[in-house]
Amino acid sequence: MDFKQIKLEEMATLQGLCGTIVVTNGMLYYKELPEFGRTILNLTSHEGKVTIIEESVSKKTKL
């Protein structure tokens, strides 16, 4: 699951979901978070714009 670019109008369709949004250079990027687990994001910026997103995801399975 990678970050996907979304439009501002699409934000209403995300209601009720659990995710994160990165806004950079006037564009929105969305990624849904796992139902259980931990997500760590490291953002690298250059000249006021996010250029690299490093993510570490550990998922847990609830039985």
N, C-alpha and C positions, 0 to 999 in steps of 0.2 A: 504494500500500500504506500504509494508515493504521494507527495503533495500534488494536488491538481489545481490548476488555475480556475477560478470561478469569477463570475460577474456579480456586482453588487445586488442585482435583482434576484440572484439565486440564493441569497442569504436567508430568505424566508423559508426555503425548502429544507434548510438545515435545522429548523426548530425541532427540538426533542432529541437531537443527536448529540453525542459527546465527541468533540473534536477540538482542534486548534486551528487558528487562522493566523497567517503571517501576512502583514501588509508591507510591501516594499515597492518603491518606484511607482506608486499609484496602482499596483496590481494586488489582487487578493489570491492567496494560496491556502487551500484547505486540506487537512488530513484528519481522517477519523481515528480516534484513539481506540485501543483494544478494550474489550468489556472488563477484563481483569488484567492487572499488570502495571508496569511502570514504563513511562516513556520519558527519556531525557533528551532535550534538544539543545544543541550548541549552535548559536547563530554567529556567523562571521560577516562583518559588514566592511564595505570599502566605499569611500566617497558618499556616505549616507545611504547606501543601498545594501540589502542583504545579498551576499554573493554565494555563501555556502551554508547549507543546513546539514549538520551532522546529527544523527539520531541513534539512540540506543534504546531498544525495546526489549523488555522481558515480559513474557506473557505467563499468566497463571491459568490453570484450568480448574474450575470449581466442580467438584464431584458431588 
